[in-house]
Amino acid sequence: MPIDTIALEKAIKRAIPVTHLEIEDQSSGCGENYAIVLVSEAFQGKTTLARHRMVNDLLKDQIAQMHAFSQKTYTPTQYEELQAKGAV
């Protein structure tokens, strides 16, 4: 069964504080391939691997129904720095 962006957004926002969230369905609307950009204070002090494991764990039920899932995770400070450089 395909996952929709609203279900992903709700699952993420229920679990951690979100400063910024982008969810892109990269499967032409069939809901099997998603890419997210997630900015949260909850990532402070965590490595990229720890952040990705955290997101994978909180979305494990949804990810199990997808063909592909990619994520970029940032702290608010990291995201602001990327924005200043025009990198996002």
DRENTORKOL-3810 file (N, C-alpha, C; in nm, 4 decimals):
REM DRENTORKOL-3810
@n.u->0.0839; n.v->-0.1187; n.w->0.0000; ca.u->0.0000; ca.v->0.0000; ca.w->0.0000; c.u->0.0880; c.v->0.1245; c.w->0.0000
@n.u->0.0630; n.v->0.2183; n.w->-0.0897; ca.u->0.1459; ca.v->0.3392; ca.w->-0.0969; c.u->0.1289; c.v->0.4276; c.w->0.0267
@n.u->0.2342; n.v->0.5011; n.w->0.0552; ca.u->0.2354; ca.v->0.5968; ca.w->0.1651; c.u->0.2144; c.v->0.7360; c.w->0.1054
@n.u->0.1417; n.v->0.8222; n.w->0.1746; ca.u->0.1267; ca.v->0.9586; ca.w->0.1239; c.u->0.2081; c.v->1.0561; c.w->0.2085
@n.u->0.2305; n.v->1.1729; n.w->0.1533; ca.u->0.3145; ca.v->1.2721; ca.w->0.2199; c.u->0.2556; c.v->1.3175; c.w->0.3529
@n.u->0.1244; n.v->1.3206; n.w->0.3625; ca.u->0.0597; ca.v->1.3638; ca.w->0.4871; c.u->0.0899; c.v->1.2655; c.w->0.5996
@n.u->0.0853; n.v->1.1366; n.w->0.5696; ca.u->0.1155; ca.v->1.0352; ca.w->0.6712; c.u->0.2609; c.v->1.0463; c.w->0.7181
@n.u->0.3523; n.v->1.0694; n.w->0.6253; ca.u->0.4929; ca.v->1.0869; ca.w->0.6623; c.u->0.5109; c.v->1.2105; c.w->0.7495
@n.u->0.4511; n.v->1.3210; n.w->0.7078; ca.u->0.4632; ca.v->1.4455; ca.w->0.7825; c.u->0.4101; c.v->1.4299; c.w->0.9247
@n.u->0.2944; n.v->1.3688; n.w->0.9400; ca.u->0.2361; ca.v->1.3496; ca.w->1.0732; c.u->0.3248; c.v->1.2624; c.w->1.1608
@n.u->0.3774; n.v->1.1533; n.w->1.1045; ca.u->0.4626; ca.v->1.0623; ca.w->1.1822; c.u->0.5885; c.v->1.1333; c.w->1.2313
@n.u->0.6477; n.v->1.2150; n.w->1.1452; ca.u->0.7701; ca.v->1.2869; ca.w->1.1823; c.u->0.7405; c.v->1.3928; c.w->1.2882
@n.u->0.6373; n.v->1.4722; n.w->1.2643; ca.u->0.6065; ca.v->1.5824; ca.w->1.3557; c.u->0.5550; c.v->1.5352; c.w->1.4912
@n.u->0.4996; n.v->1.4150; n.w->1.4976; ca.u->0.4576; ca.v->1.3581; ca.w->1.6259; c.u->0.5776; c.v->1.3160; c.w->1.7095
@n.u->0.6861; n.v->1.2784; n.w->1.6431; ca.u->0.7998; ca.v->1.2172; ca.w->1.7126; c.u->0.9082; c.v->1.3157; c.w->1.7551
@n.u->0.9347; n.v->1.4173; n.w->1.6740; ca.u->1.0435; ca.v->1.5106; ca.w->1.7044; c.u->1.0026; c.v->1.6536; c.w->1.6703
@n.u->1.0678; n.v->1.7521; n.w->1.7342; ca.u->1.0393; ca.v->1.8922; ca.w->1.6990; c.u->1.0965; c.v->1.9227; c.w->1.5606
@n.u->1.0158; n.v->1.9808; n.w->1.4761; ca.u->1.0567; ca.v->2.0068; ca.w->1.3382; c.u->1.0663; c.v->2.1571; c.w->1.3143
@n.u->1.1840; n.v->2.2002; n.w->1.2667; ca.u->1.2038; ca.v->2.3394; ca.w->1.2281; c.u->1.1677; c.v->2.3590; c.w->1.0806
@n.u->1.2044; n.v->2.2608; n.w->0.9991; ca.u->1.1777; ca.v->2.2663; ca.w->0.8551; c.u->1.1644; c.v->2.1236; c.w->0.8040
@n.u->1.0688; n.v->2.1016; n.w->0.7137; ca.u->1.0481; ca.v->1.9689; ca.w->0.6574; c.u->1.0063; c.v->1.9812; c.w->0.5117
@n.u->1.0781; n.v->1.9116; n.w->0.4263; ca.u->1.0407; ca.v->1.9000; ca.w->0.2849; c.u->1.0249; c.v->1.7518; c.w->0.2569
@n.u->0.9150; n.v->1.7159; n.w->0.1942; ca.u->0.8911; ca.v->1.5773; ca.w->0.1553; c.u->0.8623; c.v->1.5765; c.w->0.0063
@n.u->0.9404; n.v->1.4990; n.w->-0.0672; ca.u->0.9231; ca.v->1.4917; ca.w->-0.2122; c.u->0.8925; c.v->1.3480; c.w->-0.2531
@n.u->0.7782; n.v->1.3300; n.w->-0.3173; ca.u->0.7430; ca.v->1.2002; ca.w->-0.3741; c.u->0.8142; c.v->1.1912; c.w->-0.5088
@n.u->0.9157; n.v->1.1080; n.w->-0.5161; ca.u->0.9962; ca.v->1.0953; ca.w->-0.6372; c.u->0.9481; c.v->0.9812; c.w->-0.7262
@n.u->0.8287; n.v->0.9298; n.w->-0.6968; ca.u->0.7763; ca.v->0.8159; ca.w->-0.7726; c.u->0.6596; c.v->0.8554; c.w->-0.8616
@n.u->0.6549; n.v->0.9808; n.w->-0.9018; ca.u->0.5480; ca.v->1.0307; ca.w->-0.9887; c.u->0.4093; c.v->1.0097; c.w->-0.9295
@n.u->0.4002; n.v->1.0202; n.w->-0.7990; ca.u->0.2706; ca.v->1.0143; ca.w->-0.7331; c.u->0.2255; c.v->0.8776; c.w->-0.6848
@n.u->0.3053; n.v->0.7744; n.w->-0.7068; ca.u->0.2575; ca.v->0.6426; ca.w->-0.6629; c.u->0.2965; c.v->0.6117; c.w->-0.5185
@n.u->0.3734; n.v->0.6981; n.w->-0.4520; ca.u->0.3990; ca.v->0.6867; ca.w->-0.3093; c.u->0.4938; c.v->0.5768; c.w->-0.2669
@n.u->0.5869; n.v->0.5420; n.w->-0.3532; ca.u->0.6806; ca.v->0.4355; ca.w->-0.3187; c.u->0.8258; c.v->0.4806; c.w->-0.3109
@n.u->0.8518; n.v->0.6079; n.w->-0.3388; ca.u->0.9885; ca.v->0.6589; ca.w->-0.3382; c.u->0.9861; c.v->0.8027; c.w->-0.2872
@n.u->1.0412; n.v->0.8228; n.w->-0.1685; ca.u->1.0400; ca.v->0.9551; ca.w->-0.1077; c.u->1.1802; c.v->1.0028; c.w->-0.0723
@n.u->1.1975; n.v->1.1342; n.w->-0.0809; ca.u->1.3186; ca.v->1.2012; ca.w->-0.0334; c.u->1.2717; c.v->1.3100; c.w->0.0624
@n.u->1.3398; n.v->1.3195; n.w->0.1773; ca.u->1.3030; ca.v->1.4235; ca.w->0.2732; c.u->1.4248; c.v->1.5068; c.w->0.3107
@n.u->1.3974; n.v->1.6318; n.w->0.3456; ca.u->1.4942; ca.v->1.7201; ca.w->0.4092; c.u->1.4298; c.v->1.7551; c.w->0.5427
@n.u->1.5004; n.v->1.7237; n.w->0.6503; ca.u->1.4445; ca.v->1.7403; ca.w->0.7843; c.u->1.5421; c.v->1.8193; c.w->0.8710
@n.u->1.4918; n.v->1.9270; n.w->0.9287; ca.u->1.5714; ca.v->2.0120; ca.w->1.0169; c.u->1.5077; c.v->2.0064; c.w->1.1550
@n.u->1.5885; n.v->1.9697; n.w->1.2544; ca.u->1.5354; ca.v->1.9564; ca.w->1.3895; c.u->1.6435; c.v->1.9792; c.w->1.4944
@n.u->1.6023; n.v->2.0386; n.w->1.6048; ca.u->1.6910; ca.v->2.0545; ca.w->1.7207; c.u->1.7276; c.v->1.9181; c.w->1.7796
@n.u->1.6461; n.v->1.8179; n.w->1.7542; ca.u->1.6717; ca.v->1.6841; ca.w->1.8079; c.u->1.7998; c.v->1.6236; c.w->1.7517
@n.u->1.8516; n.v->1.6798; n.w->1.6438; ca.u->1.9737; ca.v->1.6274; ca.w->1.5817; c.u->2.1010; c.v->1.6871; c.w->1.6408
@n.u->2.0858; n.v->1.7853; n.w->1.7263; ca.u->2.2022; ca.v->1.8516; ca.w->1.7867; c.u->2.2908; c.v->1.7491; c.w->1.8576
@n.u->2.4200; n.v->1.7496; n.w->1.8252; ca.u->2.5161; ca.v->1.6617; ca.w->1.8901; c.u->2.5173; c.v->1.5192; c.w->1.8367
@n.u->2.4354; n.v->1.4893; n.w->1.7366; ca.u->2.4305; ca.v->1.3547; ca.w->1.6804; c.u->2.5037; c.v->1.3502; c.w->1.5466
@n.u->2.5661; n.v->1.2387; n.w->1.5177; ca.u->2.6308; ca.v->1.2208; ca.w->1.3882; c.u->2.5231; c.v->1.2018; c.w->1.2811
@n.u->2.5632; n.v->1.2135; n.w->1.1567; ca.u->2.4692; ca.v->1.1912; ca.w->1.0466; c.u->2.4110; c.v->1.0505; c.w->1.0546
@n.u->2.4949; n.v->0.9532; n.w->1.0839; ca.u->2.4478; ca.v->0.8155; ca.w->1.0949; c.u->2.3438; c.v->0.8018; c.w->1.2062
@n.u->2.3687; n.v->0.8625; n.w->1.3215; ca.u->2.2740; ca.v->0.8564; ca.w->1.4325; c.u->2.1415; c.v->0.9243; c.w->1.3964
@n.u->2.1490; n.v->1.0340; n.w->1.3245; ca.u->2.0277; ca.v->1.1042; ca.w->1.2804; c.u->1.9461; c.v->1.0154; c.w->1.1872
@n.u->2.0145; n.v->0.9551; n.w->1.0908; ca.u->1.9447; ca.v->0.8711; ca.w->0.9935; c.u->1.8833; c.v->0.7486; c.w->1.0609
@n.u->1.9539; n.v->0.6915; n.w->1.1554; ca.u->1.8974; ca.v->0.5780; ca.w->1.2292; c.u->1.7738; c.v->0.6208; c.w->1.3081
@n.u->1.7800; n.v->0.7398; n.w->1.3653; ca.u->1.6666; ca.v->0.7919; ca.w->1.4413; c.u->1.5435; c.v->0.8061; c.w->1.3515
@n.u->1.5620; n.v->0.8656; n.w->1.2349; ca.u->1.4512; ca.v->0.8843; ca.w->1.1408; c.u->1.4028; c.v->0.7491; c.w->1.0888
@n.u->1.4955; n.v->0.6599; n.w->1.0544; ca.u->1.4570; ca.v->0.5270; ca.w->1.0067; c.u->1.3744; c.v->0.4531; c.w->1.1111
@n.u->1.4112; n.v->0.4684; n.w->1.2374; ca.u->1.3385; ca.v->0.4008; ca.w->1.3435; c.u->1.1976; c.v->0.4577; c.w->1.3592
@n.u->1.1846; n.v->0.5903; n.w->1.3568; ca.u->1.0522; ca.v->0.6472; ca.w->1.3764; c.u->0.9611; c.v->0.6286; c.w->1.2559
@n.u->1.0187; n.v->0.6023; n.w->1.1381; ca.u->0.9388; ca.v->0.5785; ca.w->1.0177; c.u->0.9458; c.v->0.4331; c.w->0.9703
@n.u->0.9847; n.v->0.3418; n.w->1.0578; ca.u->1.0088; ca.v->0.2044; ca.w->1.0139; c.u->0.8867; c.v->0.1401; c.w->0.9485
@n.u->0.7676; n.v->0.1658; n.w->0.9984; ca.u->0.6477; ca.v->0.1071; ca.w->0.9380; c.u->0.6219; c.v->0.1627; c.w->0.7983
@n.u->0.6428; n.v->0.2937; n.w->0.7823; ca.u->0.6212; ca.v->0.3561; ca.w->0.6520; c.u->0.7298; c.v->0.3148; c.w->0.5523
@n.u->0.8543; n.v->0.3131; n.w->0.5969; ca.u->0.9658; ca.v->0.2772; ca.w->0.5086; c.u->0.9510; c.v->0.1339; c.w->0.4596
@n.u->0.8974; n.v->0.0463; n.w->0.5432; ca.u->0.8787; ca.v->-0.0939; ca.w->0.5039; c.u->0.7840; c.v->-0.1073; c.w->0.3843
@n.u->0.7007; n.v->-0.0072; n.w->0.3610; ca.u->0.6050; ca.v->-0.0109; ca.w->0.2508; c.u->0.6556; c.v->0.0626; c.w->0.1266
@n.u->0.7764; n.v->0.1176; n.w->0.1333; ca.u->0.8320; ca.v->0.1946; ca.w->0.0213; c.u->0.9335; c.v->0.1135; c.w->-0.0565
@n.u->0.9557; n.v->0.1586; n.w->-0.1781; ca.u->1.0621; ca.v->0.1013; ca.w->-0.2598; c.u->1.1956; c.v->0.1691; c.w->-0.2275
@n.u->1.1908; n.v->0.3017; n.w->-0.2044; ca.u->1.3137; ca.v->0.3767; ca.w->-0.1770; c.u->1.2828; c.v->0.4957; c.w->-0.0861
@n.u->1.3808; n.v->0.5283; n.w->-0.0007; ca.u->1.3673; ca.v->0.6405; ca.w->0.0923; c.u->1.5042; c.v->0.7025; c.w->0.1130
@n.u->1.5153; n.v->0.8339; n.w->0.0911; ca.u->1.6416; ca.v->0.9028; ca.w->0.1173; c.u->1.6131; c.v->1.0229; c.w->0.2069
@n.u->1.7158; n.v->1.0612; n.w->0.2825; ca.u->1.6966; ca.v->1.1703; ca.w->0.3771; c.u->1.8222; c.v->1.2551; c.w->0.3903
@n.u->1.7977; n.v->1.3827; n.w->0.4145; ca.u->1.9028; ca.v->1.4769; ca.w->0.4524; c.u->1.8561; c.v->1.5369; c.w->0.5828
@n.u->1.9425; n.v->1.5297; n.w->0.6838; ca.u->1.9044; ca.v->1.5759; ca.w->0.8170; c.u->2.0039; c.v->1.6815; c.w->0.8650
@n.u->1.9498; n.v->1.7897; n.w->0.9198; ca.u->2.0326; ca.v->1.9014; ca.w->0.9639; c.u->1.9823; c.v->1.9557; c.w->1.0969
@n.u->2.0740; n.v->2.0176; n.w->1.1702; ca.u->2.0342; ca.v->2.0995; ca.w->1.2844; c.u->1.9902; c.v->2.2344; c.w->1.2275
@n.u->1.9164; n.v->2.3147; n.w->1.3040; ca.u->1.8780; ca.v->2.4473; ca.w->1.2542; c.u->1.9997; c.v->2.5320; c.w->1.2142
@n.u->2.1070; n.v->2.5257; n.w->1.2912; ca.u->2.2274; ca.v->2.6032; ca.w->1.2598; c.u->2.2894; c.v->2.5574; c.w->1.1285
@n.u->2.2999; n.v->2.4272; n.w->1.1090; ca.u->2.3562; ca.v->2.3743; ca.w->0.9840; c.u->2.2716; c.v->2.4182; c.w->0.8649
@n.u->2.1405; n.v->2.4125; n.w->0.8797; ca.u->2.0526; ca.v->2.4495; ca.w->0.7700; c.u->2.0638; c.v->2.5981; c.w->0.7378
@n.u->2.0727; n.v->2.6821; n.w->0.8400; ca.u->2.0897; ca.v->2.8259; ca.w->0.8178; c.u->2.2197; c.v->2.8540; c.w->0.7428
@n.u->2.3268; n.v->2.7814; n.w->0.7800; ca.u->2.4551; ca.v->2.7996; ca.w->0.7113; c.u->2.4466; c.v->2.7574; c.w->0.5647
@n.u->2.3771; n.v->2.6485; n.w->0.5369; ca.u->2.3580; ca.v->2.6047; ca.w->0.3981; c.u->2.2760; c.v->2.7057; c.w->0.3195
@n.u->2.1741; n.v->2.7608; n.w->0.3832; ca.u->2.0918; ca.v->2.8625; ca.w->0.3165; c.u->2.1752; c.v->2.9864; c.w->0.2843
@n.u->2.2608; n.v->3.0274; n.w->0.3761; ca.u->2.3456; ca.v->3.1448; ca.w->0.3550; c.u->2.4403; c.v->3.1230; c.w->0.2372
@n.u->2.4828; n.v->3.0007; n.w->0.2165; ca.u->2.5719; ca.v->2.9672; ca.w->0.1053; c.u->2.4955; c.v->2.9426; c.w->-0.0245
@n.u->2.3633; n.v->2.9387; n.w->-0.0130; ca.u->2.2813; ca.v->2.9100; ca.w->-0.1312; c.u->2.2852; c.v->2.7633; c.w->-0.1703
@n.u->2.3194; n.v->2.6766; n.w->-0.0758; ca.u->2.3356; ca.v->2.5341; ca.w->-0.1055; c.u->2.2048; c.v->2.4554; c.w->-0.0916
@n.u->2.1000; n.v->2.5185; n.w->-0.0425; ca.u->1.9691; ca.v->2.4508; ca.w->-0.0317; c.u->1.8597; c.v->2.5372; c.w->-0.0889
END
